[in-house]
Amino acid sequence: MVFSLSSKEEARRKPLFGSKNRANGDFFDLLINQTSQLVSNVGVDVVWMDESKQTGTDFASRFTNAFKQLYAQGYNNVISI
């Protein structure tokens, strides 16, 4: 499981290059694309859990619920990035 935010949300929350600089989104797009390429070569199912799939009011509950969702789908072992 890749537990992440979308590049748009990452850029909004972490404006590394200033709050109105488009480079923020481009930078997080690059990181997310690189992560996607790396995990696609692992040879196991990869489930991407961005904020649109996460449920809960804080990080701990969203992270816990992501694992619960995958176990409910029948996964017995889950590794999170």
N, C-alpha and C positions, 0 to 999 in steps of 0.2 A: 504494500500500500504506500502510495506517495501522499502524505498528508501535507497539504499546501494551501496557499491562497492563489487565486488567479493573478496573472501579471498586473492586471488593472488594479486589483485590490492591494497587492504588494506595493505598487507605485504610490497609491493613495496614502497608505499607512507609513511608508518609508521613503519619503522624497529625498533620495540621496543627492540629487543634482539640483535641488530647489523645487519648490512646490508646483511650479507651472512649467517645468522643463520636460519635454517629451522623451528625453533620454531615460527618464525613470522607467517608463513603460517598456522602452526598447531594451533596457538592461535586464529587466525581469523577464521579458519574453525570451531573451537569449539564455538566461539561466534555466528557465522552465523547459525550453526546447532541448538544451543540453542534457538535463536530467531525464527527459523523456527518451532521448536517444540512448542514453546509458542503460536505463532500466529495460528498454525493449530488447536488449541483447542478453538478458539474464537467463531467459528460457523458462520463466514461470509466469503465471498470471500477474498482471499489474493492474491494480485498481487505483485510479487517481481520485483523491478526495479533496476537492477544493471547497470553498465556502458554500457553493451551491448544493453540495451533498452533505455538509456537516450539520449536525443538530446539537443544540446545547447553548447555554448562556455564557460559558467561559471556556478557556482552552482545555482544561481538564475534562470537562463533560463532553466537549466535541471530540476530543481524542478518544476517550473511553467509548463513546457511542459509535465511532468509526469502527473500532474493533468489534463491538457487539454486532454491528450490521454485517460485517464480513463473516463472523462466526455463525450468524443466523442464516447466511447464504450457503453455509456448508463448508466453509474453509476451516481446517483444523489447525493450521499454522499460519501466522501472519507476521511479516517483517515490515516495519515502518521506516520510511525515509522522511 
